[in-house]
């Protein structure tokens, strides 16, 4: 339905384990994949620093991938 109605312009799939070398652009202040990849998913409490690093990487990847693959969004 969404495609038929032209409601979807494109999509990206940010992945915290994205290999940095495969990206066309890396921000000057970059959260390295080694800081977040492999973070345990055991539902234990997260430290503020860990949460900040995961959120930062997710935001940076989303912005980079959008700018490259879906600039019209």
Secondary structure, 3 states (H helix, E strand, C coil): CCCCCCCCCCCCCCCCCCCHHHCCCCCCCCCCHHHHCCCCCCCCCCCHHHHHHHHHHHHHHHHHHHHHHCCCC
